Amino acid sequence: MPTSDVIFSGTITQTTVATVNKTLPATASWVAVALNVTAMTGTSPAAAFRLQWSMDGATWCEASPPDAFDPITTPGAVIKRFDAKAGYWRAVCELTGTNTTVTGSANSYS
């Protein structure tokens, strides 16, 4: 049975880095993220969710190509699975638009 962690629950009002900073279990070869956006406000709101990876838990890198969701511009739910790249990972949410807020939740599974 995969382990589960809450990445975020509630409202994001600014670009957020390291909403979850996790050590990948030794037996895990992937991380899945279930994202459920229930509301978005602002002018031209968009949220770009992605994962970053680290070998030591201190220096963070983007995968090439990035482990990312397509930009979210409307409420909805989506799940995406990413192959593990390193022993540590964290989630990043970058907001664009004017006065953007995103409400919902995200959970990870590995």
Secondary structure, 3 states (H helix, E strand, C coil): CCCEEEEEEEEECCCEEEEEEEECCCCCCEEEEEEEEEEEEEEEEEEEEEEEEECCCCCCECCCCCEECCCECCCEEEEEEEECCCCEEEEEEEEEEEEEEEEEEEEEEC
